Amino acid sequence: MANLLKKPGSLISGGASSITNTATSVVTTTASAVTTKTISATTVSGGLQLNPFNVGDDVISQNIIGIHDAQAVRQDVDSLFNVVSNIVRSSTNIADSLDLKQVKSVDVVEDNVPQSALRPSYTLLKHIACQMTCHSFNTWNAHKSVVGILEKLRGYTWDAKAVIALSAFALDYGETWRLTLTQAATKKDNNAVELHVFRLAEDEKKLSQSDADLISTLVDRTLQLINGIITLEKFIANKSYTPKDLPALFKAPRDLYTYWGILSLLACANQLSQLEWNIKSEVVGRLKIVLTQLNADLDEIERQKEALEDLTWRFDAFRIPSGIVELLKALIFPKDVTHFEIINCSTKELVILDEIKTKNLFLFISGLENIEDEIWSLKVIYDSISKDKDKNDYKILWVPVVENWSNEAMEKFEHLKSLMPWYVVQYFSLIKGYKPLQEEWNYTGKSILAVTDSRGEVLNKNALHLIFVWGISAFPFRLEDEERVSQHWNWLWIEAFKINVDIQKWVSQENGYVFFYGGTDTTWTQKFGNLVDTIKKDSMIKQTGTYIEHFNLANVDITTQIKFWFNITNSFLSKTQKVDFNLDSTLKDIQTLLSMRTEKGWALVSKGQNVLLIGYNEVMMSVVEGFENWRTNVTGSISLDIALKDYYDRVSKSVSRHCVHFQLENIRSGVPAAFECPDPRCGMKMEIECVKYKCCHGVHYDEHATEQNGLVPIATGSLLMTTTTDELVTSPVSNTKFTH
């Protein structure tokens, strides 16, 4: 009932504190002024006597809630209500005709209540009917009369109470008018029953037109009120609804609605008594306010129900594939939308739905702040898939998630959109599927990239980290692609297995580690192997169930070594045929290994087939020599790979960075384009020296000498790649030619 019922002429004035043993002043608000009324409330035998027109909702609720069984089982009240309400409406139509011999045409309703319906006993109905008609009705006994009826109906639900009271009311209210209707319809002259009925009617005070209209209005509003109570109880009886789902339903005051419904029936039942017209009028006025609030409650419940159904539909669309268009609608737009405003930023044109239906989408979902890095990474992906005809069915779509589309937000959106060559959603409200986005795709405000196919199936809820780490090599960024690239060292193991079949058994061991190493200095490799043996035999390591093996490539014959490096080189050259090979993480790993070939010592460590790290002699030797410094970190909860990698990272920071260089032999094609240094901390362009690639991470540049704001190389006689240009720059100092 809330605030509406606390306004002028409403159900509420004052509160529980207004009821005392003496007269008390209560302030009530009217539309024009604040006036003071005096109410008299006295505790009498049988309950509290109060004026329901002058007290608040809380007072009425406190007086009736104790006589209601909250565990009452709901019964089918619809059938009984339909029959009884038709009887009452029929009777009202007759009463509206002041000339009883000129009755309106009304259908006689058959009493065909199903056996499963609510069927109150006739004795109960007669007792309630008597209570309605056998006592005078006024503002001072109305509350007591309602409470008396509610006490008889303690074990029923609120809607059943109202319908049973309506049934009792219909016994007397409808009986006379229906008998009149039946007799008038027969049109028999000198019928004794008919004459008797008409004489009874003439004996009563003849209703004026205004009285008849008032009674008709009162009955009509009462029926509306009871019908609304039934609707509320149906929602309550639906156990699938919770206070969280429909909060308005569980806040609706069904007790008060039922109270006023029964009170209005009392007023209607006394229609032929000397009840003053103004009391009836006040009841009608109160019912108007009650109905207004009830309808508001029902409207809000319906709104919440529709919102719940809409949300359920969206969750289902996320969980059960039904097409990419349906998924986009569930994620972004209202359910009944027929037009998606999606812009192709490369053409500045609207995207038609038929174009999207067959596409696999990378849904880039983000806010407007700090997404420049993501845009840059996605541009690389976009460029790659745009140039590859086999990837034409894959598109990137940006879905901005913004709660408040202010002018500032709009400006930021336009700026970010200008940086994007892909599809962009233009929907300037918070997306409709925000809740399932949070709960199903774990969106917390940070950017994600959901991978979906044309059927609307989600293949990866967030592939951004996969793209950051692996780039286009992880395309199309499904979960299985993540597993694939995490084992992308297969090119190494295929060659290693050819050298020693035991290596395949080692990398298949659960919690197994393999140290694969080599170098030009046999003293270094022998020392490294001995130190690994020490780690392998350590009692603390054994206690953790860690399995360690190692293999020295330098111990095999020279022919096998040459073949190994030849095949690794071929893997490298194969990778260089791809577009944007500098973004291929596998290619960088091959580069790194090739750069180790001429070192006096190198080693890589794998857990299974997944290579954890690869390093040069100084760092790797320091790691195994410093075993005592990190062995205690290997426990049941911390595995060897974590402890080893942590120590490796600390050691590598204290060692001077190593120049990366590698040489390609017997190349059968032209000179490959310049490569970036595979060291992730560097990324500079490598110098090309007779098809021997080298990068010293900038340490061979004079940092104080500049030429056009770029670094000037001190080294001469080489074909160089500088850090400030993407073009090959030929040094004029040397006329060296490159042959293959």
DODOVEX-646355 format. One record per atom (N, C-alpha, C): residue in one letter; x, y, z. Coordinates in steps of 0.1 Angstrom, whole numbers, plus 5000, padded with zeros to 4 digits. Example, Ala and Ser with C-alpha at 12.3 -4.5 7.8 and 13.67 -1.06 7.14 Angstrom:
A513249435078A512349555078A513249675078S512849785071S513749895071S512950005079
This chain:
M500849885000M500050005000M500950125000A502050115008A503050215007A502550355009N503150455001N502850595003N501450634999L500950564988L499650604982L498550594993L498650495001L497550475010L497750565022K498750645023K498950735034K498650875030K497950895019K497551025014K496151055017P495651175014P494251215017P493251115013G492251095022G491151005019G491550855017S492850825021S493350695019S492950605031L493550485031L493250395042L493950435054I495050515053I495850545064I495750685069S495650695082S495850825089S496450785103G497550845106G498150805119G498850675118G498950605130G499650475130G499250405143A500050305146A499750215157A499650295170S500450395171S500450475184S499150555185S498350565175S497150645176S496050575184I496250445187I495250365194I495550365209T494750425217T494950435231T493650405238N493550415252N492350395259N491550525260T492050625255T491350755256T491350815242A490550925240A490550995228A491951055224T492351035212T493651075208T493651155195S494451255194S494451345182S495451285172V494951275160V495851225149V495851315137V496951345132V497051445121V496951365108T496051405099T495951345086T496151445075T496851395064T497151495053T496051485043T495551605038T494651615027T495251675016A494551685004A495151744993A495451894994S494751965003S494852105004S495452155017A495252075028A495752125041A495952005050V496452035062V496651935072V495651965083T494751865086T493751885096T493851785107T493251815118T493351725130T491951655132K492051515133K490851445136K490951375149T489851345155T489851275168T489251145166I490051045170I489450905169I489350845183S488350775184S488050705196S488350565195A489250505203A489550365202A489450305216T488650205218T488450155231T488650005231T489349945240T489449805241T488149745247V487549655239V486249605244V486449455243S485449385250S485549235249S485349195235G486149095231G485949045217G486949105208G487749205212G488749265203G488749415204L489549475196L489749625196L488749685187Q488049785193Q487049855185Q487649985180L487750005167L488450115161L487750155148N487950275144N487450335131N488450305120P488250215111P489250175101P489550295091F488650395091F488850505082F489850605087N490150595100N491050695106N492350635112V492650515109V493950455114V494750405102G495950375105G496950345095G496950195092D497650165081D497850025077D498449935087D499449985094D500149905104D499149865116V498249955119V497249925130V496349815126I495849825114I494849725109I495649595107S496849595102S497649465100S497849405114Q498249475124Q498449425137Q497249355143N496049405139N494849355144N494349225137I494849205125I494349085117I495348985114I496649015115I497648915111I497648805120G497348825133G497348715143G496248615141I495248645133I494148555131I494248495117H495448485112H495648425098H496648305100D496348195094D497248085093D498148095081A499448125083A500348145072A500648015065Q500347905071Q500547775064Q499347725057A498347805056A497047765049A497347715035V496747605031V496947545018V496047615008R496547654997R495747724987R494947624979Q493647654977Q492747574969Q492347654956D491647574948D491147634935D489947734938V490247864938V489147954941V488548014929D489147984917D488748054905D487348004901S487047884902S485747834898S484647894906L484847894919L483747944928L483648094926F484748164924F484748304922F483948344909N484248264898N483548294886N482048274887V481548174894V480148154896V479548264904V480148284916V479548384925V479648524920S480748564913S480848694908S479748714897N479448614889N478448624879N477048644885I476848574897I475548594904I475448734909V476548784915V476448924920V476349024909R477049004898R476849094887R475449094881S474948974880S473548964875S472549034884S472749014897S471849084907S472049234906T473249284904T473449424904T472849484891N472849414880N472149464868N470649474870I470149374878I468649384881I468349504890A469249524900A469049624910A469149764903D469949774893D470149904886D468849954879S467949854876S466649894870S465649924881L465350054882L464350094893L462950034891D462650014878D461349944875D461649794875L461249724885L461649584887L460949504876K459949554870K459249474860K459849494846Q460849584845Q461549604832Q463049574834V463249444838V464649404841V465449394829K466749414831K467749394820K467949254816S468349224804S468549094799S469849044805V469748934814V470948884820V470948734819D472048674816D472048524816D472048474830V471348364832V471348294844V472548204845V473348214855V474548134856V474248004863E474747894857E474547764863E475647734873D475247674884D476147644895D476947514891N478047524883N478747414878N480147414884V480247434897V481647434903V482247304903P483447284898P484047154898P484347094912Q484446964913Q484646904926Q485946944932S486946974924S488247014930S488347154935A487247224933A487347364937A487047384952L487247514956L486947544970L485447534972R485047454982R483647434985R483347455000P483147575004P482847605018P481547545022S481347515034S480147455039S479047555039Y477747515037Y476647605036Y476447665050T476747595061T476547645074T477547765076L478747755071L479747865072L479247985065L478747965053L478348075045L477148145051K476248065057K475048125064K475448205076H476448155084H476948235095H477548365091I478348365081I478948485076I477948575070A476948525063A475948605057A475048675068C474848605078C474048655089C474848765096Q476148745097Q477048855103Q477048975095M476848955082M476849075073M475549155074T474449085075T473149145074T472349165087C472749085097C471949095109C472349205119H473349275116H473849385124H473949505116S473749615123S473849745116S475349775113F475549855102F476849875098F477150025099N478250055106N478750195107N480250195110T480850315110T482250325111T482850265124W481950255134W482450205147W482350055149N481549985142N481449845143N481949765131A482349845120A482849785108A484049695110H485049745118H486249675120H485949545128K485149555138K484849435146K484149335138S483249375129S482549285120S483449215110V484449285105V485449225096V486249125103V486749165115V487549065123V486748945127G485448955130G484648845132G484648745121I484448795109I484448715097I485848645095L486948725096L488248675095L488548555105E488048575117E488248465127E487648335122K486448345115K485848225110K486548165099L487448245092L488148205080L489648195083R490048175095R491448165099R492248075091G491747955088G492547855081G492547855066Y492047965060Y492047985046Y493148085041T493548075029T494448175023T493648305021W494348415018W493748545017W492748545006D493048484995D492048484984D490848404987A491048294994A489948204998A489048285008K489648355017K488848435027K487848525019A488448595009A487748695002A486548634994V486848514987V485848454979V484748394987I485148334999I484048275007I483148385013A483748505016A482948615021A482048665010L482548664997L481748704986L480648604984S480948474986S479848374984S478748394994A479148425007A478148445017A477348565014F477948665009F477248795005F476248764994A476648674985A475748644973A474548564977L474548494989L473348424993L472148504995D472348625002D471248715004D471148814993Y472248874989Y472248974979Y471648924966G472048804962G471548754949G470248684949E469948624961E468748544962E467448614958T467248734964T466048804960T465948844946W467148904941W467148954927W467048844917R467648734920R467648624910R466148564910L465548554922L464148514922L463248604914T463548734916T462748834908T462948814893L464248794889L464548774875L463848644870T463848544877T463148414873T461648434871Q461048504881Q459648524880Q459248624869A460048724867A459848824856A459948754842A460948664841A461148604828A460048514824T459248454834T458148354831T456948434825K456848564830K455748644825K454348584828K454248514839K452948454843K452148554852D450848574848D450048664856D449548594868N449348674878N448748634891N449648524898N450948524895N451848424902N452048474916A451748384926A451748424940A453148464944V454148384940V455548414944V455948544939E455648574926E456048704920E455448814927L454148804930L453448914938L454048934951H454448834958H455048834971H456448914970V457148874960V458448944958V458349094956F457449124947F457249264944F456749344956R455849284964R455349354976R456549374986L457349274987L458549294996L459349404991A459649414978A460449524973A459749664975E458449664974E457749794976E457749834990D457849734999D457849765013D459149835017E460249795010E461449865014E461550005008K462450075014K462650215009K463150214995K462450274986K462850264972K464150334970L465050274962L466350334960L466250444950S467050554954S467150664944S468150614933Q468250694922Q469150664912Q470550674917S470850774925S472250794931S472650674940D471650624948D471950504957D472250384948A471450364938A471650254929A472950254922D473350374917D474650384911D475850364921L475650414933L476650394944L476850244947I475750174948I475750034951I476449954940S476049994927S476649924916S478149944915T478650074918T480050104918T480750024930L480150024941L480749954953L480949804949V479849744944V479949604940V481049574930D481049664920D482049644909D483449654914R483749754922R485049774928R485449664937T484449604944T484749494953T485149374945L484449344935L484849234926L486149244920Q486549374916Q487849394910Q488949364921L488649414933L489549394944L489849244947I488749174948I488849024951I489548954940N489348994927N489948934916N491448964916G491849084921G493249114922G493949034933I493249014944I493748934955I494048794950I493148734942I493248604937I494548594928T494748704920T495948704911T497148704920L497248784931L498348784939L498648654945E497648584950E497848454956E498348344946K497848364934K498348274923K499848284922F500348404922F501748434921F502548374933I501948394945I502548344957I502648194956A501548124951A501447984951A502447924941N502948004932N503947954922N505347954929K505747834933K506947824941K508247864934S508147884921S509347914913S509648064915Y508748144920Y509048284923Y509548304937T510648384938T511148414951T511148564953P511348604966P511348754969P512348824960K513448754957K514448814948K513948834934D513148734929D512648744916D511548854914L510548854924L509448944923L509249014937P510149104940P510049174953P508749244955A508149294945A506849364946A505749274950L505749144946L504749054950L504749024965F505949004970F506048974985F505849094994K505849214988K505649334995K504149374995A503449324985A502049364984A501249314996P500449415002P499749385015P498449305012R498449175010R497349095007R496349095019D496849105031D495949115043D495149235042L495649355039L494949475039L493949475027Y494349425016Y493449415004Y492249325008T492449215014T491349125018T490449195029Y491049265038Y490349335049Y489349435042W489849515033W488949615027W487949555017G488249435012G487349365003G486149315012I486449265023I485349215032I484549335038L485249435041L484549555047L483549615036S483949615024S483049665013S481949575011L482049445013L480949355012L479949375023L480449415035L479549445046L478749565042A479349665036A478649785032A477549755021C477949665012C477049625001C475849545007A476149455017A475049375023A474049445030N474349565034N473349655041N472649755032Q472649725019Q472149815009Q470649855012L469849765018L468449795019L468149845033S469149865041S468949915055S468950065055Q469050125066Q469050275067Q470450325067L471350255061L472750295061L472850435054E473550525060E473650655054E474450655042W474050745033W474650745019W476050785020N476450875030N477850925030N478850815035I478350715043I479250615047I479550525035K478550485027K478750415015K479750485006S479550615005S480350694996S481850695001E482050695014E483350685019E484050555016V483250445017V483750315014V484150314999V483350364991V483650364976V484950444974G485050554981G486250634979G487550564983R487450494995R488550415000R488950304990L487850234985L488150124975L488850174963K488550294959K489150354947K490650364949I491050414961I492450424964I493150284966V492450194972V492950064974V493149994960L492150014951L492349954938L493450014930T493650144932T494750214925T496050154930Q496250134943Q497450074948Q497649924944L496549854944L496549714940L496949704925N496349784917N496749784903N498149814900A498649914908A500049954907A500949834911D500549764922D501249644926D501249544915L500149514909L500049414899L500849454886D500749584883D501549634872D503049614874E503449644886E504949634890E505349484890I504449394895I504749254895I504849204881E503949244872E503949204858E505249254852R505649374855R506849434849R508049344854Q508049314867Q509149234872Q509149094866K507949034864K507748904858K508348904844E507949004836E508449014823E509949034823A510549114832A511949124833A512648994836L511948914845L512548784849L512548694837E511448694830E511248604818E512348644807D512448774806D513448824796D514848784800L515148794813L516448754818L516748604817T515648524819T515748384818T516048344803W515348414794W515648394780W517048424776R517548534782R518948574778R519948474784F519748424796F520648324801F520548194793D519348154788D519248044780D519948064767A519948184761A520548204748A522148194750F522648234762F524048224765F524448074766R523547994772R523847854775R523547754764I522447784756I521947694746I522047764732P523047714724P523247784711P521947784702S521647904697S520447914688S520748014676G521948034673G522348124663G523048244668I523948294660I524748414664I523948534665V522948554657V522048674658V521248664671E520748554675E520048534687E520948564699L522148524698L523148544709L523348694710L523548764699L523848914699L522648984705K521448944701K520249004707K520148984722A520448864727A520448834741A521548914748L522648934742L523749004749L523549154749I522949214738I522949354737I521549424737F520649374729F519449444725F518149404732P517149484731P515849444736P515349314728K514549234735K514149114728K513349134715D512549234715D511749254703D512349344692V513649364693V514349444684V514349384670T514249464660T514249404646T515349464638H516049554644H517149624636H518349634645F519549584641F520749594648F521549704642E522049804650E522849904644E524349864647I524849794637I526249754638I527049814626I528149884629I528849954618I530049884615N530349864602N531549814597N532549934595C533449954605C534250074605C535250084593S535449974587S536349984575S535650044563T534350024562T533550084551T532550194556K532450214569K531550314575K530050284571E529750154568E528350124565E527750034575L526450034575L525649944584L525849794580V525949704590V526049564586V524649504587I524349434576I523049374575I523049234583L521949194588L521849074596L522248944588D521948944575D522248824567D523748814566E524548924568E525948914567E526548854580I525848874591I526348824604I526048684606K524848634601K524348504604K525348394601T526148414592T527048304588T528548324593K528748424602K530048454606K530348394620N531648364622N532148334635N532648464641L532248504653L532548634658L533548624670F534448724670F535248754682F534648874688L533948854699L533248954706L534149024716F534649144712F535449224720F534549314729I534549274742I533549334751I534349414762S534049544763S534949634771S534149764775G534749834785G534349964787G535050064778L535150184782L535850284773L537250324778E537650274789E538850324795E539950214793N541150264790N542350184790N542250054782I541850074770I541749954761I542549964748E543450064748E544350084737E545249964734D545749904744D546649784742D545849674736E544649654740E543749544735E543549574720I543249704717I542949744703I544149714694W545349744699W546549724692W546749574689S546549494699S546749344697S545649294688L544449344688L543449294679L543649344665K544249454664K544549504650K545549404643V546449344650V547349244644V546549124640I545649084648I544748974644I543849004632Y543349124633Y542449174622Y543249174608D544449224609D545249234596D545449094591S545749004600S546048874596S544848804589I543748804596I542548734591I541948804578S542248934577S541749004565S542548964553K543748934554K544648894543K544548744539D543848674548D543848524546D542348494542K542148444529K540848414524K540248304533D541048214538D540548104546D539948144559K540248274563K539748324576K538648434573N538048434561N537148534558N535848524566D535548414572D534348394580D534448434594Y535648494598Y535848534611Y535848684612K535048744621K535048894622K535148934637I535649054639I535749104652I534649204654L533949204665L532849294668L533049354682W533149484683W533349554696W531949584702V531749534714V530549564722V530949654734P530749784733P531049864744P529949854755V530449844768V529649824779V529749954788V528750044787V528750174793V527450194800E527450224813E526250244821E525650384818N526550484818N526150624816N526750674803W525850694793W526350744780W526250894781S527250954788S527351104788S527951154775N527951284774N528651354763N530151314762E530751304774E532151264774E532351124770A531451034774A531450894770A531250884755M530350964749M530150954735M531351004727E532051104732E533251154725E534351044726K534450984738K535450874739K535150754730F533850724729F533450614720F533850644706E533550764701E533850794687E535350794685H536150834695H537650824693H538050684692L537650594701L538050454701L537550384688K536350424684K535850364671K536650394659S537250514660S538050564648S539350484648L539750414658L540950334659L540650184654M539450154652M539050014649M538650004634P539149904628P538749874614P537649764613W537249714625W536249604625W534849644628Y533949554631Y532549584634Y532449644648V531549744649V531249814662V529749824664V529349784676V527949804680V527649944684Q526550004679Q526150134683Q524850124690Y524950104704Y523750094712Y524050174725F523350284725F523850384735F522950374748S522850254753S522350224766S523150114772L522950084785L523649964790L523049844784I523949754779I523449634772I522549554780K521549494774K520449424781K520949294787G521949234782G522449114787G523549124797Y523649244804Y524749274813Y524849164824K523749124830K523749024841K524348884836P523748824826P524348704821P525748714816L526148834811L527548864807L528448854819Q527948904831Q528748894843Q528848754848E527648684848E527648554855E528048444846E527748454833E528148344824E529548354818W529948484815W531248504809W532248574818N531848584831N532748634842N533248774838Y532348854833Y532748994829Y532749084842T533849144845T533949224858T534249374855G534249404842G534549544838G535849554831K536649444831K537849434823K537549374810S538349414800S538049364786S538149214785I537249154777I537249014774I537049004759L537448884753L537148854739L536548714739A535148714737A534448584736A534448534722V534848414720V534848354707V533648274705T532848304694T531648234691T531648194677D530848084674D530748044660D529348084655S529048054642S527848104636S526648054642R526747944649R525547884656R525247944670G526148034674G525948104686G526648034698E527347924695E528047844705E529347924710V529547934723V530648004728V531847904729L532847924722L534047834721L535147874731N535148004735N536048044745N535448174751K535248174764K534648294771K535548414771N536848394771N537848504770N539148454764A539448504752A540648464745A541648574745L541448684752L542448794752L543848744756H543848674768H545148634773H545848544763L545048464756L545648374745L546248454734I545548564730I546048654720I547348724724F547248774737F548448844742F549748764742V549548634745V550648544746V551148484733W550148434725W550448354713W550148434700G549348534701G549048604688G548348524679I548548544666I547748474655I548048324655S549148284661S549448134661S548348054669A547648124677A546548054685A545248054678F545148114666F543948124658F543347984656P541947974658P540948074660P540548094675F541548074684F541448104698F540448034706R540147904702R539247824710R540047764722L539347704731L540047644742L541047534738E540647454727E541547354723E542747414716D542647534711D543747604705D544747644716E544247684727E545147714738E545947594742E545247474742E545947354746E547047324735R546647354722R547547324711R548847404712V548647534714V549847624714V550647604726S550047564737S550847544749S551747424747Q551447344737Q552347224734Q552947244720H553247374717H553647404703H555147374701W555847314711W557147274710W557247134703N556247094697N556246964691N557246954680W557547064673W558647064663W559947024669L560247054682L561447014688L561446874692W560346824698W560246694703W560246584692I559646624681I559746524669I561146494665E562046594666E563446574662E564146514674A563846544686A564446484698A564146334699F562946304696F562546154697F563346074687K563746134675K564546064665K565946034670I566446124679I567746104685I567845994695N566846004704N566745904715N565345874719V564945754717V563445714719V563045724733D564045724743D563745734757D563145874760I563445974752I562946114755I561446114754Q560846044745Q559446034744Q558745974756K559445874762K558945814775K559045914786W560145994786W560346084797W559346194798V559046254786V558146364785V556646324787S556446194787S555046144790S554746114804Q555846134813Q555646104827Q554946214834E554046174843E553246264851E554246334861N554146464862N555046544870N556546514867G556746494853G558146464849G558746584842Y560046604845Y560846714840Y562046664832V562346734820V563446694812V564346814810F565646794812F566646894809F567346854796F567046934786F567646904772F568647014770Y569946974768Y570947074767Y572047034757G572947124755G574047094745G575047214745G575947224736G576947334735G578247284728T579047374725T580347354718T581447314728D581247344741D582147314752D581747194759T582447074757T582046954763T582246954778T583247034783T583447054797T582147114804W581647214797W580447274802W579247184803T579047104792T577947014791T578046904801Q579246854804Q579446744813Q579146794828K579646914831K579446974844K577946994846F577247044836F575847074837F575046944840G575446834832G574746714834G574946654848N576146674853N576446624867N575646694877L575446824876L574646904885L573246864884V572746834872V571346794871V571146654878D572146574877D572046444884D571946464899T572646564904T572646594918T571146634922I570546714914I569246764917I568246644916K568446554906K567546434904K567646344916K568846334923K568946234934K568646294947D568446424948D568246494961D566946434968S567146404981S566046334988S564846424989M564946554990M563846644991M563046644978I563746644967I563046634954I562346504952K562946394957K562246264956K561046264964Q561046324976Q559846324984Q558646384978T558846474969T557746544962T557246464951G557846354947G557346274936G557746324923T558746414923T559246474910T560146384902Y559846374890Y560646284881Y561546364872I562846344872I563746424864I564646334856E564846374843E565746314834E566446424826H567646394820H568346494812H569046424800F569246504790F569846454778F570846554772N572046514769N573146594764N573246574749L572846674741L572846664726L574346654722A575246714729A576646714725A577246574726N576646474732N577146344733N576846254721V575946294713V575646214701V576646244690D576646164680D577646174669D577346304661I578346354655I578346484648I577246484636T577146364630T576146354619T574746374624T574446314635T573146324641T572846474646Q573946534651Q573746674655Q573446764643I574246744632I574046824620I572546804615K572146684615K570746654610K569746714619F569946714632F569046784641F568946924638W570046994637W570047144634W569447174620F569747084611F569247104597F567647104597N567147004604N565646994605N565047104613I565647154623I565147274630I565147394621T566247404613T566347524604T565147514594N564847394589N563747374579N562447414586S562247384598S561047424606S560947574606F562147644608F562147784608F561747844594L562347794584L562147844571L560647824566S560147714571S558747684568S557847794574K558147824586K557347924593K557448064587T558648094581T558748224575T557948254563Q557348144557Q556448164546Q555048224550K554848234562K553548284567K553548434567V552348494565V552248634567V552348674581D553048784583D553348834597D554048734606F555048674600F555748574607F556448624620N556648754620N557348814633N556348804645L555048774642L554148764653L553848624657D554548534650D554448384653D555348344664S554648314676S555448274688S556348154686T555848054678T556547934675T557847974668L557748064658L558848104650L559948164660K559548244669K560448304678K561148204687D560448094691D561047994699D562147914690I561847894678I562747824669I564047914667Q563748044666Q564848144665Q565748134677T565148134688T565848124701T566748004702L566147884698L566947764698L568147764688L567847824676L568847834666L570047924671S569648024678S570748114683S571648044693M571247924699M572047854709M573047764702R572947744689R573747634683R575247654685T575747774684T577147804684T577647844698E576747834708E577147874722E577947764728K578747794738K579447694745K578547604754G577447664757G576547584765G575147644765W574147564765W572747614766W571847494771A570647534776A569747424781A568347474781L567447384779L566047414781L565447314791V564447354798V563747274808V562347264804S561747134804S560347114801S559647044812K558447064813K557546984821K556646914812G556846784810G556246714799G556746764786Q555846794777Q556346854764Q556247004764N555847064775N555747204776N557047264781V557747334772V559047394776V558747514785L559447504797L559247614807L560147734804L561447704801L562447804798L563547754790I564247844784I565447814776I566447924778G567747884781G568647994785G570047954781Y570948064781Y572348044777Y573147994789N574447964786N575347904795N575447964809E575648094809E575948164822E574748144832V573548184826V572348174835V571948034839M571947944829M571547804832M572547734841M573847764840M574747704849M574547754863S574347884864S574147944877S572847894884V571847854876V570647804882V570847664888V571547574881V571847444886V572947444897E573847534896E574847554907E574247604919G573247684918G572547744930G571447664935F571447534932F570347444937F570047464951E571047464960E570847474974E570047604978N570047704969N569347824972N567847824970W567447724961W566047714958W565447584961R566247484965R565647344967R564647344978T564747424988T563747424999T562447484995N562447554984N561147614979N560247504972V560847384969V560147284963V559447204974T558147224975T557347154985T556147084979G555247034987G554046964982G553147064974S553147194979S552247294972S552947374962I554347374962I555147454952I555947344944S555647334931S556347234923S557747284919L558447194913L559847224909L559947334899D558947334889D558947434879D558847574884I557947594894I557747724900I559047774907A559647684915A560847724922A561947754913L562147664903L563247684894L563047804885K561847834880K561647954872K561848074880D561448074892D561548194901D563048224903Y563848124905Y565248144907Y565948184894Y565548124883Y566048164870Y565848314867D564648364870D564248504867D565148594875R565448554888R566348634896R567748634891V568248524887V569648514882V569748584869S568848574860S568948634847S569048784847K568448844858K568448994860K569849044863S570648954869S572048994873S573148964863V572748894852V573648854842V573548954830S574648994824S574649074812S573849004801R573049084794R572249024783R573148984772H572748874766H573548804756H573048844742C574048864733C573648894719C573048774713V571948794706V571248684699V571748684685H572248574680H572648564666H572448414661F572148404649F572048264643F572248274628Q572748164622Q573148164608Q572348054601L571848094589L571148004581L572047954569E572147824567E572947764557E572147704546N572747704534N572147634523N570747674520I570447804521I569147854518I568847854503R567747794499R567447784485R566647894479S566347994487S565448104482S566248234485G565548344482G566048474485G566248504499V566948604502V567248644516V565948674523P565548604534P564348644541P564348784546A563148834548A563048974554A563648984568A563849104572A564449124586A563549064596F564149004607F563448944618F563549024630E562649014639E562749084652E563448984661C564149044671C564848964680C563848874688P564148744690P563248664697P563148684712D564148754717D564148784731D562948874734P562048824743P560848904745P561149034752R562249054758R562649174764R563249274755C563449234742C564149314733C563149364722G562949274712G562049304701G562549394690M563849424691M564449514680M564649434667K564849504656K565149444644K566549384644M566749264639M568049204639M568849254627E570249264629E571049294617E571249174609I571349194596I571549084587I573049084583E573848984586E575248974583E575548844575C575548864562C575748744554C574748634557V573548674559V572448584562V572848514576K573448594584K573648554598K573048654606Y572048614614Y571248714621Y571748734635K571848864639K572448904651K571649014657C571549014671C570949134678C571649134692C572149254695C572849274708C571949364717H570649374714H569749454722H570049594724G570749654714G571049794714G572349824721V573149724726V574349764734V575449804725H575349774712H576449804702H576149934695Y575150014700Y574850144695Y575350254704D575850354698D576250474706D575050554710E574650544722E573450604727E573550754727H574750814725H574850954726H574951014712A575150934701A575150984688A573850964682T573251064676T571951054670T571951114656E571051054648E570951104634E569451104631Q568951224630Q567451234627Q566651164638N567151194651N566451144663N566450984664G567350914656G567450774656G568750734661L568950604664L570250554668L571150534656V572450564657V573450544646V574250424649P574250324641P575050204644P576550234642I577250174652I578750184651I579250084642A578649964642A579049854633A578949884619T579849844610T579849874596T579949744588G579749764575G579849644566G578749544567S577549584571S576449494573S575149554567L574249464564L572949514560L572149524573L571649644577L571149664590L569649684590M569149654602M567749694605M567749774617T567449904616T567449994627T566149984635T566150044647T564950034655T563950144652T564250234643T563350344640T562750344626T562950234619T562350224605T562050074602D561150054593D560749924589D561449894576E562249974571E562949954558E564349904560L564849834550L566249784551L567149904547V568149934555V569050044552V570449984549T570950004537T572249954533T573350054537S574350004544S575450094548S576350124537P576750244534P577650284523P579050244526V579350204538V580750184542V581350064535S580549964533S581049834527S580349804514N581049734506N580449684493N580249534494T580149484506T579949334508T578749294501K578849184494K577649124487K577248994494F575948964493F575448844500F575248734490T575748624492T575548504483T574948394491H574348304484H573648194491H574248064486
